[in-house]
Amino acid sequence: MTRLDVAPAPDERTTEILSDEALAFVAELHGRFNGRRKELLQARRERKPPSGFLPETEDLRTGDWQVPPPRPDYSDRRVEITGPTDRKLVINALNSGAKGFMADFEDANSPTWRNQVEGHVNLIDAIEGTITYDSADGKHYELIEHPATLLVRPRGWHLPEKHLKIDGEPVGGGLMDFGLYAFHSGPRLAERDRGLYLYLPKLEHWREAALWNDVFAFTREALDLPAGLIRATVLIETLPAAFQMAEIIHALGEHSYGLNAGRWDYIFSMIKVFREDPDFVLPDRNDVKMTVPFMRAYTELLVQTCHAHGAFAMGGMAALIPSRKDAEANQRAIDAVREDKQREAKAGFDGTWVAHPDVVDVAKAAFDDVLGSRPNQIDKQRYDVDVSPAQLLDAASTPGEITEEGLRSDVNVGFQYISYWLGGRGAAGINNLMEDAATAEISRSQIWQWIRHGKVTREHVREVLDSEMAKIRADVGDEVWEKGRPEETRAIFERVALADDFPEFLTLPAYEYID
């Protein structure tokens, strides 16, 4: 017998999402796979930092094997836009002109119970083409005739869902997000001959991808979904995963749809994995560009590995937001996105990510210039690439400095993002950048690393925090300031950036404050 303790449905529409049948399916996933999920998380804690490729999988890395070809309904991925599952934002993203829209239950999402459940209502309506939204100012939003292809990112293996407990234990957030989406939307997608496309975050080992593969195989059989419907792209956004790219693609088998260069979390992971090593102290966040040695090595290896096995290689996020008030700032953002996407397209990536509709056309033009009428360039083999473990670990060659301006930026962004997150927003425009959990992780982990290695003092960071909090309060006004839960925000910030011990993810302690 299984005992389910579930929070009440936020409203009438979400009662459908939390039906007895849907919850029973999630409970089945939990019963079958949660034990392995916990074992894999424990293995993360016991594993040493990577120093080289796995010797036991060398034959697999060099083997001549291929993943299934792209599905006909989504073989052109040249620009994908990402964002949370908010109803208005879903419509705008699907109408943006991008080829795909990744609806995010993870880094761009604050995991309130309403956000996690209501998001599935919005995705169902999007699949059925009935999604509309009427704003307070009288604007009406509905889908265009040919919207972007829908992709979904469930939460990572490490994140729990405290609002749904099975036999007294919180279900894994990823199992709940995927389970509800597959149960409700899988049959709808199959009826329309459209793929159930996923992005899988935060993997650190090929065995974690193998667990997802088994979840998919069971789901297909349990829900009577057609073969080839479920296809998943893995974000390579942890340093350990960069040493196992081929293994991860292989572990997903028939469900594999390529890899993505999750650049911001990757920088965070480099800091986290080697946080005690002075040779891995990075400069200001803005100095850690995609062209620095360790980032260039990782992205080139990703393209080479994907294309060697017939899989998509997807480029990283352009977090810049054009300014509609400052023409010069707007042009700088457009130029930076154009340069970044041109570099990715020429390097062999098949597509890329953007965070804002205003830069979709810029990114698309960069890939149009390289791809032309071809849907992708999977056939481009990077035989010239030969990346060594030393190159992947070469953080020491990163140029740049640790500056007061960089410290203040990290403090400002880290504090503001936590405040937005507590208020139910997982993605927020801050200083002309779209910040999400990944970029906030860089900010707070840099501060921790700089303190640990004597680059700044904890006392000075607190002084900067006082100063930045005062600036933010002056900018937003007292009423907005108080709604932002400043005392709790500061408590979380100090816990994740200034404590002696390093929390693995800021979202775990912050989740304690979410209703």
N, C-alpha and C positions, 0 to 999 in steps of 0.2 A: 504494500500500500504506500502511496506517495501523498504527502501532505503539502498542499500549496497554500502559501500565504502571499496574497497579492494585494497591493494598494488599490483603492477604488479607482475606477476609470475616471479620467478627468472630466469627461462630458459624454453626451449620448453617442456621438459618432465613434468615440474610442471604445465603447462597450463592445462593438463589433470586433475590434482588434484583439481584445482580451476575452474572446469567447472561450468556452470550455474546451472546444476542440483545438483551438490554437495553443492554449496554455498546456494542454496535454501533450501536444507535439514538442513544445519547448521542454517540458518535463522529461520527455523521452530522450531528447538530445542531452540534457543534463545527466540523466542516469547512465547513458552509454559513454559519454565522453568527458565528463567533468573530472573524473579521477585522473585521466591522462593529462588534462589541462593543468591540474595542480602539480602533477609530477614534473611537467615541463617547466613550470614556473620555478619550482624548487631547483631544477637543474641549472636554470639561469643563475641563481644565487651562488651555486657551487662552482660554476665554470670560471676558469681563468681567462684573462684578456687574450684575444687572438694574437698569435705571432706568425701564423702561416696558414696555408691551405691544408685541408684535411688529407693526410696521406692515404687513409682508407677509402677515399672516394676519387682518387686520381683517375682511375679508368673511366668513371662516369663523366668527369670534367672533360676528358679528351675524347670521349666516345662519339660515334656518329649516330646520333638519334635526333628525332624531331618531334615537336609537339603537334597536335592536330592543327590544320590550317585555320585561319580566321573564319568566323561565321560570316555568311554573305550580308547579314543585316548590320554588321559593324566591322568592316575591314579598313575603314578610313577613320583614323583617330587623330587627325593632325592638330586639333585644338580641343582640349577638355577644360571646362570650367568647373570649379568646385564651390561648395557652400553648404550651409545647414539646410535642414528640411522644413524650415519656415515656409508657410504657404505662398506668400508673395514672392519670396526669394526663389522658390522652386520654379514658379512661372517665369520669372525674369531670366533665370539661368537657362531653362529649356528654350526660351525665345531668343537667346543671346546671339545666335549664329554659330556657336561652337558646335562641333560634331558630337560631343558627349557632355553630360552633366553628371558629376559625381556628387550625389546626395550623401551628406556626411553625418553619421551618428558618432563620430569620434572627435578629432582635433578641432573641427570648426563648430562643435556642438557643446553646449552646456547640458549635462545629463540630468536635467530635471525630469521628473516622471512624465509631466505633460509633453516635454520635448521628445522623449523617447517613444511615447505611444502615439501622440498626435502626428508625428512624422509619417507613420505608416498610412494614416488616412490620406495624407497629401500625396504619397507615392501611388496609392491605389487610384486616386482620382486622376493623377497625371498619366498613368498607364491607360486608363479608360478614356482619356481626353476630355474629361468633364471638369477639371480643376479650374476654378475661378476665384477671384478675390476682389472685393470692393473696399477701398480704403476710406478713411474718415473724411478725406478731402474730395470724395466723389469720383475718384478714378476707378476704372474697371479694368481688371486684368484677366486675360484668358489665353489659351495656347494658340500659337500660330499653326498653320496647316502641317508643317513638317518640323516639329521640334527636335531638339537634340536627343540622342540616345541616352537612356537612363542607366547610371551605374550607382552602386550603393557601397559605402564603406561602413561595415559594422565596427564595433569597438574591438580593441586589441585583447589578447588573451589575459592580460593582467588586470583588466578593469571589471569590477563586480557590479551587479545590479541589486541594490539593497531593497528595492520596492517589490521584488519577486523572489521569494524564498521557497526552496523545495526541501522538505524535511528539515527546516530550520536553517538551511544554508543558502546564502545569496547565490543566485544563478550567475554564471559568467555573462558579462555584458555582451560579448560577441555572439555567444550562443543564442541569447534572447533576440538581439537585433537581426541576426541572420534567420533564426527560426521563424520569427513573425513575418519577415519579408518573404521568405520562401513559401510559407504556408498560405499567405494571403495573395501574394503577387506572382508566385511561380506559375500556378495554373493560368492566370490571366495572361502572362507573357507567352506561355506555350500556345494558348489559343490564337495569339496574334503572330506566331512564329518569330518572336523576338527573344533574344537571349536574356538570361538572368545574369547580369554582369556585376562583378564585385571587385572591390579593392581590399586587400588584406594588409593591415598595418602592424608595425612593431615586431615582426618576426625576428628571432635571433638565431634560429637553427632550422635545418631542413626538416627535422622531426616535427617542428611546429607546423610546417606546411603540410607534412604528411597527415597530421591530425585533421587539418581542414579538409584534406582530400577525402578522408574517411567520413567526415561529417557530410560532405557533398554527396558521396556515393550512397550513404544511407538515406539522405533526404530524397534523392532522385527516386529510389525504390519505394520509400514510404509514401511519397506524395504522387507516385506514378507520373513523374515528369519525364519527358523524352531525353534520350541520350544527347549529349552535346549542348544542352540548354544552359548549364551552369559553367561559366568561364570566369576565372579570377586572375587579376593582375596583382602582383605582390609589390608593395613599396619596400625598396631597399633603403631603409632609413635607420638601420643600426649597424654599427661597425662589425659585429660578428657576422651579420648576414652578408656583408660585402665579400667575405671569404668563402661563401657557400652559394653563390648565385646559380650556378648550374644545378647544384643539388636541390635547391628550392624549386626551380622550374621543373625538374624531373619528378620531385616528390608530389607535385600537383597533378601529374599525369595528364589525362584527357581534359582536365579542368583548367589547365594552365593557359593564360592569355598574355603572359609577358611580365616584365618588371618595370618599375617606375623609380626614378632617381629622387627619392624623398629628401631633398637637400637640407631642409632646415632641421629636421629631426636627426639627420646624419651628423650634422655639426654638433648638435646636442649630445649625441651618442659618443662622439669622439672625446668630448669633454668628460662625460660621465664615466666611460670605461677607464680612462687614464687620469682621473681627477687627482690622484695622489702623486703623479709623475711630473716633475718640473719640466721635462722635455716636451710636454704636451700642453703647456699653457698657451692659449690662443690670444691674439690681440683683439681689439674692438670688433664687435660683431660685423660692422660694415666693411671691415677689411678682409673678412673670410669669404672671398668671392669664389665663384665656380671655377675660376682659372688658376687658383692656387694649387700647388702640386698635389696634395692629397685628394682634393676634390676632383681635379682633372683625371687623376688615375682611376678613381672610383667610377666616374661616368663613362670613361672610355672602355673600361672592363665590362661595364653593364651592357653597352651597345654590342661589343664583340660577343659576349656570352649569349645574349638574347638571339641575335641574328644567326649565330652558329647552330642554333637549335630551332629556328623557324618561329621565334616568338617576338612579340612587340617589345620595343624599347621606348619607354615614355620619359620625356624630359621633366625637369623640375618646375616648381611653382614660381611664377612671377608675382611677387607680393605687392609690387608697386601699384598705387591707386592714382590715376590721373586726377589733377585738381581742376575743378570747374570754376574756381575763383582766381587762380593764379596762372596766367598763360605760360610764364617761364617755367614754373614748377611742373605744369602739365607737359610741356615739351620735353623736359628732362626725363620724366617718367616714361613717356612714349619712346624716346630714343634709347633708354636703358632696356626696356622690354624688347625693342626691335633688335638691339645688339645681342642680347641674351638668346633670343629665339633663332636668330640667324646662325649663331655658333652651334646651337643644338642641332638644327636641321643639317648643317654641313658635317657635323660629327657623326650623323647617321641615325639620329633619333627618328622615330616614326610619328611622333606627336609630342605635345607638351601640355602643361597646366597653366591656367591663369586664374586669378581670384576675382576679377572684376569684368563686367561686360564691355566696358569701354576699351579694353586692350585685346579683345578677341580678334578684331580685324588685323591689328598689328602683328599678333602672333601667327595668325593664319597666313598673312602675306609672306612671312618669312619661310613658312613650310611650302607654300604654293610655289615659291621661286625654285625650290629644290625638287619637290615631288611632281610638280606639273599636274597631269591628270592621273598619275598613279595613286592608288589609295595609300600606299606605304612604301618603305624602302627596306623591308625585311631581307631582301636579297642582297643588300649591301653588306659584304663581309669585311670586317676590320682585321685583315690579316697582318696589318702593320702594328697592331697593338700587342704589347708584351708587358703586362703589368706584374710587378713583383710585390711580395708582401711588404718589403721596405718602402715602396712607393705609396702603398695604401696607408702606411703608418707614419708618413713623413709630415707630421704636423709642425715640426720644428722649422721647416723652410717657409712657413707662412709669413709673408711680409706684413708689417704694420706695427702699431704701438698700442699700449694700454693708456688711454687718456682720460682726463676728467670728464670730457664730453661723452666719451663712450660709456663711462660708469653712470653718468646721469641719465643717458638714454636707456640703459639696461634697467635702472631703478624705476624710471618713469613708465616704461613699457610693462615691466613686470607687475608693478602696482596696479596700473590701469586695467591690464588684462584680467587680473584676478577679480577686480571689482566688477567688470563686465560679466565674467563667468559666473560669479555669485548671483548676478541679476538675471541669469538665464540666457546670456548671449555668449556663444563660443567662438565667434569671429567678429572682430571689431576694427574699424579703421582708426589707426593711431599714428599721427605724424606722417600721413600720406603713405602708410603701409597697412596692408591687411594682416593683422596679427591674429594668430590662433595659438593653440596650446603649444605647438612646436616652436614657434618663434619666442613665446614666453619662456619656454624651457631653456632656450639658449641664454636669454637674458639673466635668469636667476642662477643658472649653473655657472655662467661666467663669473658672476659676483662671488659665488661660493669658491670657485677655483682661484680667483685672484686673492681672496682672503687667505686661503689655505697656503698659498705660496708667497705670501708677504708682499704682494703687489699693491694692495690697499689694506686698510685696517677695518675691522668690524665697526669701530667707533666712527670712522669717517663715513662709512656707508650709511650708518644711522643718521648722521648729520645731513647727508645728501637726501636721504629718505624724508626727513623733516622738511627740507627745502622743496623737494619735488611735490610732496603732498600739499604744501601751501600753495604752490603754483597751480596745481590741478584744481584745488578748491576755488581759487580766485577765478580760474577760467570757466568753471561750470556753475558756480553759484552755490549758496548754502543748501538750497532745497535739493538739488540734484546730488550734491556731495553726500548728504545724509542718506539719501536713497541708495547710494553706492556702498553702503555698509563699510565705512572706512576703518572702523576698529577691527572688524573681522578680517578685512582685506590685509591690513597691516600685520595682524597676527599670523596669517597664512604666509605672507611674504617673508617675514622674519624666520618662520619655520623652515621654508624651503630654500632660502638664500643665505641665512646667517647662522643656522644651527651648526653644531660641531659635526653631527652626522648628516649624511647626504640622502634625502628622500629620493627614491628611484624615479618617481614621477610626481610633479606638483599636483596633478589631478587627484591623486589618492588621498592625501591629507585634506585637500580642498573639498573633496566629495563629502566629508563629514559635515560640512556646512550647507549641503544641498538638501532641500526638502523633497 
